[in-house]
Amino acid sequence: MAKFAANLSMMFNEVPFIQRFERAAQAGFSGVEYLFPYEEDADSIAFELQKHHLTQVLFNMPAGNWTAGERGMASIPGREDEFAQGVFTALKYANALGCKQVHAMAGKVDTKFTAEQQKACFIKNIQYAADVMAPHGIRVLIEPINTRDMPGYFLTTQKQAEALLPLIDRKNVFIQLDLYHCQIMEGDLVKTIERLWGKFSHIQIASVPERHEPDSGEVNFPWIFKKLDEMGYEGWLGCEYHPAGCTEAGLDWLKQAQS
């Protein structure tokens, strides 16, 4: 049976962040993920995880000035030192929270550089992050993000990410397979899952096109959950969606998936 992780950046926004761990546990989740933990003390988060018997599944490495529109820097030449500092910040939190996966956001295309320069920068930075994280048993994830939600992002398709993996050439680097982004950009979800089997270590879900609960929209998620079970997927499914209303009111799909 699939394991579901609540995304606390999007879900349970009815209460402050630190209170969302309890809400997630009460709703039936056994794991959590979110964009960033850095505004909170790591010990405070660790306390909530332990108190509510939750697994910290994933979070993002520092991604620059988010409010100003930055979405990572791994592919941006000239920011290697800042990226490296973010690697160690993420490592500190990952170790404190027992988290074994961190996502390195690529950043947006910068027209001051050629595509090849940005690609080379991305490969080098991900290799660096992977080498720092490997002794701690932590995986570094790269995630294609659709061009509608995040115009100008460097990494946009699963095929692009798949082609980068052998160039990065690190055993602890995997794809973060967000089926919402994949459906928008490429579709053919189950065939994509089959093609990428062994190359991804985390899946995220949301309805398409609204990015709400996975029991609406154009994707038949119950069928995909069944296929993942049949295929032997043992990772987590991150619920990175915006609830259509109150978070708890929209969780009938979770009860059905866990039954």
Salt bridges, closest charged atoms under 4 A:
GLU33 OE1 - HIS202 NE2 2.73
GLU48 OE1 - HIS52 NE2 3.27
GLU70 OE2 - ARG79 NH1 3.07
GLU82 OE1 - ARG79 NH2 2.99
ASP110 OD2 - LYS112 NZ 2.92
ASP131 OD1 - ARG170 NE 2.80
GLU143 OE1 - HIS103 ND1 3.79
GLU143 OE2 - HIS181 NE2 3.86
ASP149 OD2 - ARG211 NH1 3.43
GLU162 OE1 - ARG195 NE 2.94
GLU162 OE2 - LYS199 NZ 2.84
ASP178 OD2 - HIS181 NE2 3.59
GLU194 OE1 - LYS191 NZ 3.56
GLU230 OE2 - LYS226 NZ 2.51
GLU230 OE1 - LYS227 NZ 3.80
GLU240 OE1 - ARG211 NH2 3.08
GLU248 OE2 - ARG23 NH1 3.35
ASP252 OD1 - LYS255 NZ 3.99
